[in-house]
Amino acid sequence: MEHHHPDSTSFVPPAAAATSIPLDHVPPLYNGRTAALSLHIVIVGCGLGGLAAAYTIAQAGHRVTLLEAALALGDVGAGIQVSPNATRLLLRWGLGSALAATAVAPEAIVFRRYDTGERVGYTRWGATMESDYGAPYYHVHRSDYHAMLLRVATSLPNVKIRLGAKVVGVQPDPEADGGPSVTLECGEVLRGDLVIGADGVKSRLQAVVTGRESAPEATGDAAYRAVVPTELMLKDPELRPFVETPEMTGWMAPGRHLMAYCIRAKREFNLVLLHPDDGSVESWTADGSAEKMRADFADFEPRVQKLLSMVNSTLKWRLMDRQALPTWIHAKGRIVLLGDACHPMLPYRAQGAAMAIEDAAVLGALLSRLSCLDQLPILLKAYQDLRYERTSDTQRSSRLNQHIFHLPDGPEQRARDEAMRRAMEQELTTQSASSSPRQLNADEGNPNQWADRSKSIIQFGYDADDAVERWWESGGRELVDSANKDFRMNLNGAQRRTLGALDVS
């Protein structure tokens, strides 16, 4: 079939931030399998999910053009958590050295009372994460994470990135001249065989897929984000332990909470302060008032006040959400959504980026099986089927933590703290090597969701590549083969001889 490609002179090289990222040598994904039919796939959005999808889909043998409206790729955000369900994929993609150079492996998650600092919850992480779930838990700077994915995506010759490429229109009909296309602000029309919307919570492509305009919903919460140099903290005996023993620490308060942890090889301390929204914007780059931040958290314990006194500037971020969409796939079957464009997450479970990384892994693995266009609807439906319930469940868990963390002082708050303490006591009694192993369901339903082992196994033990292989072996192969046979029956004799025998096993 005919493919349409933009002029090569419009491509831009990767951002300089990615050039210093070390990249491990790794074999090709999918046991070296690539699609028998190579498509040109246009991805809209160069965030974490878009970059991850560019990498996996290019590894699957397709040509990728990645469009980004911004004129440059630079530092965005502050700290971000990378749980085992994501790190297992990043390690598989050759980013082990990059993570080792900058990431911090927290030893535990700790919950504290906001006004006294009393520890009410504790779950051990560290080496336990690898032993229990097969991959580490890391804290990184978001810009480092982005640079890693940019580095690995642009290491492939069949990935091209275009900056300053704002999409203002979408043609979803494969029967139209040249197939599906996007129109850029400059007037250029860019055609591809498949368009992926990885354009975030305010996705333009989402309206095209669902057939209706719908703004993301404000959650009532906003966040201040700030970073403190740990060299300042190490000079204070009360703050030094937060650096020397890296943990993720959460202070819970009525209507608010604070999460803090080390990033960048413990050179920086990341603060995320969640509070009632009072007119912020949905943005990673909007400035906030450090003075107002301190006033909003003035009733927190003295160590928090010391930390906030070290903050010179902060970013303010409105938290947006969406209910589950009816579909992620356009009716014509050539536009599909990924990441926040179809399932934005509140940050209270630290799974937003992880879900986008998993989406990319599943989509790439499925598209490595493609041998004719008749199979594309089957593979896209499998993508949605494999991802829909998992991402919806994770959204619900994130919203649940919004309630749990922000309880007003009173009976429900005291019951929450007591339940967390019971789980903490159980955890602390099993810390020695001679102790009996933790019981799987001992803390099922605990308000500290990280103490609930059954939930953690579901969340952190998930392997996106393995999920696709299970689908393939449990009926996916037959569905794809059936579409391939129908496709062959519609070929004339000369076309069959030219095509030869396709192997999608």
Secondary structure, DSSP 8 states (H G I E B T S, - for coil): -------GGG-B---GGGTTS-------SGGG---SS--EEEEE--SHHHHHHHHHHHHTT-EEEEE-SSS------SEEEE-HHHHHHHHHTT-HHHHHHH-B--SEEEEEETTT--EEEEEE-THHHHHHHSS--EEEEHHHHHHHHHHHHTTSTTEEEESS--EEEEE--TTSTTSSEEEETTS-EEE-SEEEE---TT-HHHHHHHTS----EEEEEEEEEEEEEHHHHTTSTTTHHHHHS--EEEEEETTEEEEEEEETTTTEEEEEEEEE-SS--S-SS-EE-HHHHHHHTTTS-HHHHHHHHT---EEEEEEEE----S-SB-TTSSEEE-GGGT----GGGS-HHHHHHHHHHHHHHHHTT--SGGGHHHHHHHHHHHHHHHHHHHHHHHHHHHHHHT--TTHHHHHHHHHHHHHHHHHHHT-STTS----TTTTTT-SSGGG-HHHHHHHHS--HHHHHHHHIIIIIHHHHHHHHHHHHHTS-HHHHHHH------
